[in-house]
Every structure is written in C-alpha cells, then in structure tokens.
Amino acid sequence: MREMVVVCILFILILLAPGACAADHVVTFQNHCPYPVWVNSIIGPLAKFPAGSPGANTDCSACQCSGSFCCPASKCPEVKCGQTLACSAGEALPDGGGFRLAADTGGKEDSHAVTVKQGWQVSFWGRTGCSDDPHDLRCAAGAARSNIDNKDKLKAGGIGSAFPATKGEIKFDGYGDQHYYDISIVDGFNLPIQIEPATGTYKKVGRKDAQYDCTVAGGSADLTARAVLELPLLLYKVNGKNYGVYSACKYSYVTTGTENAAYCCNKPYINDKCNPSTWPVNVNSAQLFKKYYPLAYSYAYDDKASTFTCKNAGPAQFTNYLVTFCSGNEKVRITLPGDDDHTHVPDLRPAPPVTIVPAVPSPAATPLPAQTPVPQGPYNPTTEGGSTF
C-alpha cells in the first residue's frame, strides 16, 4: 500500500512538472545572406481587444492597438497605443522582439531558434543595412522604429510598419489543428525569405492543391536585381544604393502621400475587384513579384495561391519550422535519420586523404660511346701553348 502511495505521488509530481504534459513549437531562423540580418519578430498568443476599445471583442495579436487600447496578449515595451506609454499586459515577447544573424561567410550560416507556445502566432521580417547600435539601428530597409522615441531597436518589441520589407507569418494550431504560414511581399521586397516545416515533425493535411501542403513558401530570387532590369521605377534606394522594391501600393503612398485604392485593394477594389492585370505596366509590382515568387503573396487578395497549411506529426510531436534568408546561397543539405535538423555537405565532407606519390626513379644513365685511348704523358705548357710559370 505504501509503495502504491509513493507511486501515485510521483505520478502527480510528473504531471505537475513544467513542460511534462505539453510541447512547444520551435522556429529556427538561419541566414545565408552575405550580409547580416537584424530580425524583427512579433511572437505571441491571440486575444480579443477589450471592451471599450473601437475593436472590442475582435481578434488581436501581439502588440496591436485599437485606438488607445493595447491588445492584452503580449508585453510590448516599445509600443504605445494612444497616450499609453507601454503595453504591459500578457506574455513577454521571445527575445524582446528581435535578434541579429551574422552574415554567411564561406557557406557557414548563423542561426537562432525561438520557442513558440501552442496556439501562438509568429510574424517577422529581416532588416538590412543597419548599424550595430542595438538602441538605434538606423536600418536602410525594414526599419522597426519604436513609436515612443522613433528609434529603430534591435529588440523592437513588436513595432512593425516598415516598408519595403519581405514578411513571413506562421499561425500555429488553428482550425482543425492546422498551421498556416506564408511569405508576403504585399508591402514590397528587401531580401529573399522562405518558410518550411522541419523534416520529421509534420504530416500533410491532404489538400487537393498539394503544392501548398507542407511545402516551401517564399523563394530565393533577388527581386531587387530583377527590378533593375524589369521595373526600375519601383526601386527603393538609400544614398544611391538599391535596397529593395516598393509594391505599387507603397509606391503610390510615397510619391503622392495617399494610397492608390486600386493598387492597395481598398474600397471599392476589395476581394475579387482587386485586379493587378489592370495596373499600368511600369508600376505592376504584383506581376513582377508573382513571376519570381509564385509561392508568396504578391498583392492583398492573393490568398488562393499563397497560403500554406501543415499539421503536427502526432499528438506528442509538434511541428517545427525553418526560416531561411537568402536560401539561394545555401549548400546542399543533409538530414540524418531521426533528426529534424540539418547540416551541409561541406560540414560533413572529411579532409581529403593524403595521396602518397611514389618516388620517381632517376633515369638510367646513357652509356657513353667507347673512347680511343690517348697516350698519357707529362703536361708541358710550352709545347701545349700554355703559359710559362
């Protein structure tokens, strides 16, 4: 009886142990760009805006505002809603909302893993051309300025309205226990990004359009280089250097101060009335984006061709995801059996064996022809024409 009581107590303690009955998702970011990337990440649970706010009882996520009310889901120290100096309720943002990935030098990426709880969502983008002051990055593209002091922070704490910037999103454990993920260049492009589920941690949903079922979202093309040749009007420049491509919507805002309703899919151009085929050729960002990024949002209502889904591998095996910046520079991957991580061919390749070169024998001496014997006598310089000593 005593043994049974001890066993029961141990069982209860196991159940109460942190993490014993729950598993989380892991999102790993890796950088294969030849330059550093300062990631801005907004990670947190879903919630409802509180009563009394303009958006009362509507869904919200980390660091969003409704008038002067913060979404109560996450703590966002660099965000203010109205005159509120900080959003201080809910969960703390992982990594404070940002981290730096070093440049890929010689095929060796820098990576960073973030743990994301069940039912949370992740949105992110990479900032480029930044200084290394974590409190004032002054990024060329993708800046995430605090609306408290207007400075771009490494740990931006959820601020996110910068453009142009390639953006990614993952929503975990939604309807039917599915995850939804996508890459968006609706607000423009600054660097290549792709999202994919990690090997061995997922199972397919069973969609008829299988190309969006646990496959790779986004792509590896450098749209900035493409725009130089195909859409130069939309190039985003800083001090004469190209850092990205505006979307037609954001270009209209930058050049006129207002958003063009047709390009931005605002009223009356919403849903199926938003038609990029009617846009002028010289500002048709959706056409360029879709040409090189068929697996990404190219304009606001590009849903049918751009939203990916996936499911957990099992009740105790939660899907992990891999986010890659500049995947076109990545070496061939190798995933070992039973592992959801990967390495690259150069990392596994052993040092080349030392080749022993056999000694080359000296060539045989060529025999000299037989010589006629010469009578030997004392050398006499006088008779031989030499000098007299």
TORNUZA-38320 format. One line per 10 residues: their letters; for each residue x, y, z of C-alpha. Coordinates in nm, 4 decimals. Example, Ala and Ser with C-alpha at 12.3 -4.5 7.8 and 13.67 -1.06 7.14 Angstrom:
% residues 2
AS) 1.2300,-0.4500,0.7800  1.3670,-0.1060,0.7140
END
This chain:
% residues 389
MREMVVVCIL) 0.0000,0.0000,0.0000  0.2822,0.2338,0.0901  0.4534,0.1634,-0.2410  0.1294,0.2485,-0.4248  0.1023,0.5817,-0.2411  0.4610,0.6679,-0.3366  0.3948,0.5774,-0.6986  0.0804,0.7938,-0.7025  0.2687,1.0890,-0.5549  0.5442,1.0513,-0.8120
FILILLAPGA) 0.2867,1.0335,-1.0905  0.1203,1.3550,-0.9676  0.4566,1.5283,-0.9444  0.5370,1.4258,-1.3002  0.2057,1.5645,-1.4198  0.2702,1.8909,-1.2425  0.6269,1.9236,-1.3629  0.6758,2.2150,-1.6047  0.6513,2.1012,-1.9633  0.5796,1.7393,-1.8731
CAADHVVTFQ) 0.2424,1.7315,-2.0450  0.2963,1.9965,-2.3036  0.5164,2.0504,-2.6036  0.6027,2.3653,-2.7892  0.6973,2.4533,-3.1422  1.0464,2.5685,-3.2403  1.1117,2.8119,-3.5227  1.4748,2.8216,-3.6362  1.5970,3.1201,-3.8361  1.9109,3.0791,-4.0489
NHCPYPVWVN) 2.0939,3.3403,-4.2540  2.2698,3.2551,-4.5793  2.2896,3.6165,-4.6981  2.6399,3.7614,-4.7471  2.5359,4.0412,-4.5091  2.3940,4.0494,-4.1533  2.0199,4.0402,-4.0983  1.8534,4.2066,-3.7983  1.5316,4.0091,-3.7465  1.2228,4.1836,-3.6125
SIIGPLAKFP) 0.9876,3.9229,-3.4643  0.6370,3.9654,-3.3227  0.5532,3.6430,-3.1403  0.2655,3.5889,-2.9014  -0.0814,3.4475,-2.8338  -0.4060,3.5530,-2.9939  -0.6549,3.7521,-2.7850  -0.9533,3.9887,-2.8101  -0.9458,4.3647,-2.7846  -1.1001,4.4675,-2.4514
AGSPGANTDC) -1.4453,4.6166,-2.4009  -1.4481,4.9907,-2.4550  -1.1977,4.9786,-2.7405  -1.3016,5.0588,-3.1006  -1.2328,4.6956,-3.1922  -1.3943,4.5425,-2.8830  -1.4109,4.1612,-2.8913  -1.2329,4.1370,-3.2276  -0.9219,3.9220,-3.2635  -0.5837,4.0749,-3.1986
SACQCSGSFC) -0.2289,3.9539,-3.1547  0.0974,4.0730,-3.0093  0.1411,4.4485,-2.9863  -0.1575,4.5600,-3.1923  -0.3564,4.8698,-3.0989  -0.7224,4.9626,-3.1169  -0.7392,5.3330,-3.0520  -0.5722,5.3871,-2.7163  -0.6144,5.0201,-2.6145  -0.3353,4.7619,-2.6408
CPASKCPEVK) -0.4088,4.4046,-2.7369  -0.3852,4.2310,-2.3983  -0.1892,3.9359,-2.5374  0.1739,4.0483,-2.5093  0.4041,4.2872,-2.3273  0.5437,4.5387,-2.5764  0.7688,4.7914,-2.4007  0.8467,4.9874,-2.7201  0.4807,5.0259,-2.8194  0.2291,5.2864,-2.7123
CGQTLACSAG) -0.1366,5.2954,-2.8080  -0.2691,5.6481,-2.7959  -0.1050,5.8141,-2.4968  -0.0365,5.4842,-2.3190  0.3400,5.4652,-2.2743  0.3688,5.0877,-2.2927  0.1619,4.7758,-2.3446  0.2379,4.5928,-2.0233  -0.0104,4.3024,-2.0027  0.0217,3.9423,-2.1146
EALPDGGGFR) 0.3218,3.7370,-2.2224  0.6706,3.8742,-2.2766  0.7858,3.8645,-2.6390  1.0555,3.5998,-2.7011  1.3961,3.7691,-2.7447  1.2317,4.1020,-2.6733  1.1084,4.1077,-3.0311  1.4366,4.0943,-3.2210  1.7807,3.9426,-3.2730  2.0777,3.9656,-3.5107
LAADTGGKED) 2.2048,3.6982,-3.7508  2.5613,3.7312,-3.8739  2.6487,3.7169,-4.2435  2.7129,3.3834,-4.4123  3.0841,3.3696,-4.4806  3.2088,3.0756,-4.6795  2.8927,2.8652,-4.6626  2.8513,2.8720,-4.2830  2.5193,3.0211,-4.1735  2.4309,3.1885,-3.8461
SHAVTVKQGW) 2.1121,3.0528,-3.6861  1.8826,3.1290,-3.3945  1.6000,2.9164,-3.2509  1.2838,3.0568,-3.0905  1.0375,2.8536,-2.8829  0.6745,2.9298,-2.9645  0.3880,2.8060,-2.7477  0.0877,2.6204,-2.8809  -0.1751,2.8413,-3.0411  0.0614,3.1381,-3.0796
QVSFWGRTGC) 0.1468,3.3154,-3.3996  0.4722,3.4474,-3.5440  0.5262,3.7361,-3.7818  0.8707,3.8625,-3.8785  1.0952,4.0269,-4.1344  1.4656,4.0893,-4.1811  1.6139,4.4365,-4.1586  1.9156,4.5174,-4.3764  2.1842,4.7831,-4.3977  2.1755,4.8530,-4.0226
SDDPHDLRCA) 2.4273,4.9958,-3.7795  2.5276,4.7825,-3.4827  2.3847,5.0126,-3.2150  2.1059,4.7956,-3.0657  1.9188,5.1048,-2.9465  1.9435,5.2983,-3.2754  1.9991,5.0636,-3.5703  1.9201,5.3187,-3.8438  1.8447,5.0374,-4.0914  1.8383,5.1094,-4.4628
AGAARSNIDN) 1.5468,4.8700,-4.5223  1.2825,4.7217,-4.2920  1.3312,4.9644,-4.0032  1.1192,4.8927,-3.6940  1.1013,5.2243,-3.5114  0.9591,5.2472,-3.1636  0.6610,5.4804,-3.1550  0.7873,5.6015,-2.8181  1.1183,5.7569,-2.9314  1.1115,5.6854,-3.3099
KDKLKAGGIG) 1.4381,5.4908,-3.2956  1.4922,5.1578,-3.4664  1.5638,4.8983,-3.1968  1.7252,4.5562,-3.2178  1.4607,4.4343,-2.9721  1.1862,4.6293,-3.1384  0.9194,4.4919,-2.9069  0.6528,4.4419,-3.1694  0.6606,4.7626,-3.3696  0.6127,4.6854,-3.7349
SAFPATKGEI) 0.5029,4.9180,-4.0136  0.8229,4.9459,-4.2171  0.8369,4.9056,-4.5936  0.9590,4.7794,-4.8270  1.0170,4.4531,-4.6418  0.9651,4.0843,-4.7202  0.7481,3.9456,-4.4391  0.6700,3.5995,-4.3060  0.3943,3.4636,-4.0848  0.3131,3.1349,-3.9097
KFDGYGDQHY) -0.0108,3.0717,-3.7181  0.0057,2.7618,-3.5011  -0.2681,2.5152,-3.4040  -0.5629,2.6810,-3.5735  -0.8818,2.5351,-3.7165  -0.8551,2.1569,-3.7455  -0.5215,2.1702,-3.5588  -0.3620,2.3080,-3.8726  -0.0778,2.5565,-3.9020  -0.0979,2.8345,-4.1596
YDISIVDGFN) 0.2103,3.0023,-4.2997  0.3004,3.2376,-4.5829  0.5501,3.4860,-4.7225  0.4169,3.8290,-4.8179  0.5680,4.0952,-5.0440  0.2464,4.2991,-5.0460  0.4386,4.5877,-4.8860  0.7478,4.5342,-5.1016  1.0696,4.3303,-5.1002  1.4104,4.3692,-4.9384
LPIQIEPATG) 1.5573,4.0179,-4.9170  1.4661,3.6574,-5.0069  1.2872,3.4507,-4.7386  1.1402,3.1022,-4.7339  0.9485,2.9033,-4.4685  0.9255,2.5244,-4.4489  0.8273,2.2620,-4.1889  1.1207,2.0722,-4.0380  1.1764,1.7163,-4.1552  1.0145,1.4523,-3.9335
TYKKVGRKDA) 0.7930,1.6918,-3.7359  0.4847,1.7192,-3.9573  0.2251,1.5391,-4.1622  0.0365,1.6624,-4.4658  -0.3175,1.7959,-4.4411  -0.4321,1.6211,-4.7582  -0.5136,1.9263,-4.9709  -0.6087,1.8864,-5.3355  -0.3682,2.1679,-5.4208  -0.0735,1.9669,-5.2907
QYDCTVAGGS) 0.1808,2.2362,-5.3745  0.0606,2.4232,-5.0639  0.0538,2.1212,-4.8305  0.3607,2.1271,-4.6004  0.5833,2.2593,-4.8788  0.8203,2.5553,-4.9072  0.6665,2.9051,-4.9048  0.8514,3.2014,-5.0499  1.1633,3.1706,-5.2615  1.5264,3.2542,-5.3243
ADLTARAVLE) 1.5166,3.5096,-5.6071  1.6672,3.8561,-5.5592  1.3803,4.0776,-5.6729  1.5906,4.3905,-5.6352  1.8242,4.2712,-5.9095  1.5236,4.1746,-6.1243  1.3596,4.5152,-6.0784  1.6744,4.6902,-6.2027  1.6049,4.5317,-6.5418  1.2265,4.4963,-6.5404
LPLLLYKVNG) 1.0677,4.7542,-6.3065  1.3214,5.0297,-6.2249  1.0548,5.2853,-6.1270  0.9773,5.0864,-5.8099  1.3378,5.0507,-5.6884  1.3922,5.1605,-5.3296  1.7231,5.3448,-5.2900  1.9230,5.4806,-4.9979  2.2163,5.7098,-5.0828  2.2052,5.5848,-5.4402
KNYGVYSACK) 2.2216,5.2143,-5.3460  1.9357,4.9726,-5.4216  1.7954,4.8161,-5.1046  1.4629,4.6766,-5.2229  1.1492,4.7132,-5.4335  0.8319,4.9042,-5.3474  0.4952,4.7463,-5.4068  0.2662,4.9540,-5.6293  0.0588,5.0369,-5.3213  0.3504,5.1679,-5.1154
YSYVTTGTEN) 0.4994,5.3494,-5.4144  0.1741,5.5395,-5.4585  0.1822,5.6384,-5.0911  0.5468,5.7502,-5.1009  0.5043,5.9580,-5.4162  0.1606,6.1115,-5.3535  0.1032,6.0892,-4.9785  -0.2087,5.8740,-5.0239  -0.2651,5.5104,-5.1105  -0.3982,5.4366,-5.4577
AAYCCNKPYI) -0.7185,5.2394,-5.3917  -0.6759,5.0119,-5.6948  -0.3139,4.9198,-5.6124  -0.3807,4.8798,-5.2399  -0.7062,4.6856,-5.2859  -0.9001,4.9400,-5.0804  -1.2683,5.0159,-5.1361  -1.4140,4.9799,-5.3932  -1.1323,4.7464,-5.5130  -1.1668,4.4739,-5.2495
NDKCNPSTWP) -1.1690,4.0952,-5.2848  -1.2135,3.9873,-5.6480  -1.2412,4.3505,-5.7603  -0.8706,4.3956,-5.6905  -0.7227,4.3084,-6.0303  -0.3472,4.3632,-6.0881  -0.3881,4.2899,-6.4603  -0.5410,4.6388,-6.4913  -0.2429,4.8172,-6.3325  -0.0027,5.0156,-6.5535
VNVNSAQLFK) 0.2981,4.8125,-6.6667  0.5567,5.0479,-6.5144  0.4171,5.0043,-6.1596  0.2838,4.6492,-6.1783  0.4686,4.5060,-5.8795  0.2248,4.2144,-5.8497  0.3230,4.0899,-6.1940  0.6961,4.1060,-6.1155  0.6531,3.9522,-5.7702  0.4391,3.6642,-5.8953
KYYPLAYSYA) 0.6773,3.5938,-6.1814  0.9687,3.5205,-5.9491  0.7781,3.4381,-5.6271  0.4785,3.2281,-5.7349  0.4587,3.0904,-5.3790  0.4180,3.4234,-5.1987  0.1526,3.6929,-5.1579  0.2076,3.9427,-5.4386  -0.0907,4.1678,-5.3551  -0.3510,4.1940,-5.0787
YDDKASTFTC) -0.6046,3.9358,-5.2044  -0.3609,3.6775,-5.3395  -0.4903,3.4221,-5.0850  -0.5726,3.1243,-5.3046  -0.2210,3.0962,-5.4406  -0.0168,3.1787,-5.1326  -0.1433,3.0286,-4.8034  0.0243,2.7045,-4.6916  -0.1002,2.4556,-4.4318  0.0512,2.1718,-4.2325
KNAGPAQFTN) -0.0206,1.9567,-3.9240  0.1698,1.8120,-3.6297  0.3321,1.4736,-3.6882  0.1396,1.3329,-3.3909  -0.0165,1.4098,-3.0511  0.3254,1.4398,-2.8899  0.5243,1.5563,-3.1919  0.4706,1.9260,-3.2663  0.5722,2.0759,-3.5976  0.8879,2.2850,-3.6051
YLVTFCSGNE) 0.9674,2.5319,-3.8807  1.2783,2.6553,-4.0582  1.3030,3.0120,-4.1880  1.5874,3.0775,-4.4321  1.7148,3.4130,-4.5515  1.8847,3.4024,-4.8954  1.8311,3.0286,-4.9450  1.9837,3.0507,-5.2927  2.3272,3.0664,-5.1260  2.2726,2.7578,-4.9107
KVRITLPGDD) 2.4841,2.4482,-4.9763  2.3268,2.1060,-5.0268  2.1545,1.9897,-4.7064  2.1927,1.6564,-4.5354  1.9383,1.5483,-4.2728  2.0486,1.2499,-4.0691  1.7971,0.9726,-3.9851  1.5873,1.0521,-3.6774  1.6932,1.4182,-3.6769  1.4825,1.7210,-3.7739
DHTHVPDLRP) 1.7892,1.9419,-3.8029  2.0270,1.9503,-4.0972  2.3849,2.0137,-4.1906  2.5501,2.0921,-4.5216  2.7755,1.8921,-4.7471  3.0920,2.0954,-4.6725  3.0345,2.0435,-4.2989  3.0360,1.6645,-4.3352  3.2992,1.6227,-4.6012  3.6160,1.4678,-4.4460
APPVTIVPAV) 3.9531,1.6136,-4.5152  4.0887,1.4720,-4.8418  4.3184,1.1717,-4.7869  4.6869,1.2319,-4.8261  4.7969,1.0901,-5.1606  5.1298,0.9160,-5.1438  5.3174,0.9789,-5.4640  5.5702,0.7021,-5.5383  5.9232,0.8187,-5.5823  6.0166,0.8582,-5.9451
PSPAATPLPA) 6.3327,0.6566,-6.0204  6.6182,0.8501,-6.1725  6.6525,0.7798,-6.5422  6.9192,0.5266,-6.6274  7.2457,0.6833,-6.7317  7.3025,0.6709,-7.1080  7.6218,0.4798,-7.1738  7.8912,0.6892,-7.3428  8.0439,0.5676,-7.6671  8.3762,0.3904,-7.6384
QTPVPQGPYN) 8.6734,0.6299,-7.6374  9.0014,0.5896,-7.8247  9.2798,0.5559,-7.5676  9.5151,0.8585,-7.5633  9.8786,0.8048,-7.4636  9.9401,0.9684,-7.1287  10.2497,1.1833,-7.0713  10.3573,1.4763,-6.8556  10.1780,1.8011,-6.9326  10.4242,2.0597,-7.0828
PTTEGGSTF) 10.2756,2.4111,-7.1009  10.5414,2.5223,-7.3511  10.4727,2.2577,-7.6035  10.0935,2.2739,-7.5428  10.0744,2.6511,-7.5916  10.0179,2.7285,-7.2290  10.1699,2.9869,-7.0076  10.5227,2.9642,-6.8630  10.5455,2.9787,-6.4892
END
